[in-house]
């Protein structure tokens, strides 16, 4: 699975995916990073330094959980599967 493709799909709309939690259980999720789908109060406000961002992106994928209405992240190596559910942008 290509993580850059997943990040692109998250930015373009809603993605259905599964990942393995630290306790070993599988967690299904519906997520996005598309600015049009994240409620205004939940828009990210903090800024990471370029070094922090680079280190973070090598290890994790951050997404807005549509069902939990909160930001979540998962380790890249924990991803089991994903598929695009809704594409809003090109």
C-alpha positions as CSV (number, residue, x, y, z in Angstrom):
1,X,0.0,0.0,0.0
2,X,1.3,3.4,-0.9
3,X,1.0,5.8,2.0
4,X,1.3,8.9,-0.3
5,X,-1.8,7.6,-2.2
6,X,-3.6,7.2,1.1
7,X,-2.7,10.8,2.1
8,X,-3.8,12.1,-1.2
9,X,-7.1,10.2,-1.0
10,X,-7.7,11.6,2.6
11,X,-7.0,15.1,1.3
12,X,-9.5,14.6,-1.6
13,X,-12.4,13.2,0.4
14,X,-13.5,10.4,2.7
15,X,-11.5,7.2,3.0
16,X,-12.6,3.9,4.6
17,X,-9.8,2.1,6.2
18,X,-8.7,-0.4,8.9
19,X,-5.7,-0.3,11.1
20,X,-4.3,-2.4,13.9
21,X,-4.5,-0.7,17.3
22,X,-1.6,-1.0,19.8
23,X,-3.7,-3.7,21.7
24,X,-3.8,-5.8,18.5
25,X,-7.4,-5.3,17.6
26,X,-8.5,-4.0,14.2
27,X,-10.2,-0.6,14.1
28,X,-12.3,0.5,11.1
29,X,-12.4,4.2,10.4
30,X,-13.9,6.8,8.1
31,X,-11.5,9.7,7.8
32,X,-10.5,12.7,5.9
33,X,-8.0,15.6,5.8
34,X,-10.1,17.5,3.2
35,X,-10.6,21.1,4.5
36,X,-14.1,21.2,3.2
37,X,-15.1,18.2,5.3
38,X,-13.5,19.2,8.6
39,X,-15.7,21.4,10.8
40,X,-14.3,24.9,11.4
41,X,-13.9,24.4,15.2
42,X,-11.8,21.3,14.5
43,X,-9.5,22.9,11.9
44,X,-5.9,22.4,13.0
45,X,-4.4,25.4,14.7
46,X,-0.9,24.3,15.7
47,X,2.1,24.4,13.5
48,X,5.0,21.9,13.6
49,X,8.5,22.8,12.7
50,X,9.7,21.3,9.4
51,X,11.9,18.8,11.3
52,X,9.0,17.7,13.5
53,X,6.7,17.4,10.5
54,X,9.2,15.3,8.5
55,X,9.7,12.9,11.5
56,X,6.0,12.7,12.1
57,X,5.1,11.9,8.5
58,X,7.7,9.1,8.3
59,X,5.8,7.3,11.1
60,X,2.2,8.3,11.2
61,X,-0.9,9.3,9.2
62,X,-3.2,11.9,10.8
63,X,-6.9,12.1,9.8
64,X,-10.1,13.6,11.0
65,X,-12.4,10.7,12.1
66,X,-15.8,11.4,10.6
67,X,-17.6,9.2,13.2
68,X,-15.8,10.3,16.3
69,X,-15.6,13.9,15.2
70,X,-12.0,14.3,16.3
71,X,-8.5,14.2,15.0
72,X,-6.8,10.8,15.2
73,X,-3.5,9.3,14.0
74,X,-2.2,5.8,13.2
75,X,1.2,4.3,12.7
76,X,1.9,3.7,9.0
77,X,2.9,0.1,9.6
78,X,-0.5,-0.5,11.3
79,X,-2.6,0.1,8.1
80,X,-4.3,-3.0,6.9
81,X,-6.5,-1.7,4.1
82,X,-8.2,1.4,2.7
83,X,-10.6,2.4,-0.1
84,X,-11.9,5.7,-1.2
85,X,-15.5,6.4,-0.2
86,X,-16.0,9.9,-1.5
87,X,-13.9,12.1,-3.7
88,X,-14.6,15.8,-3.6
89,X,-11.6,17.3,-5.4
90,X,-9.4,16.4,-8.3
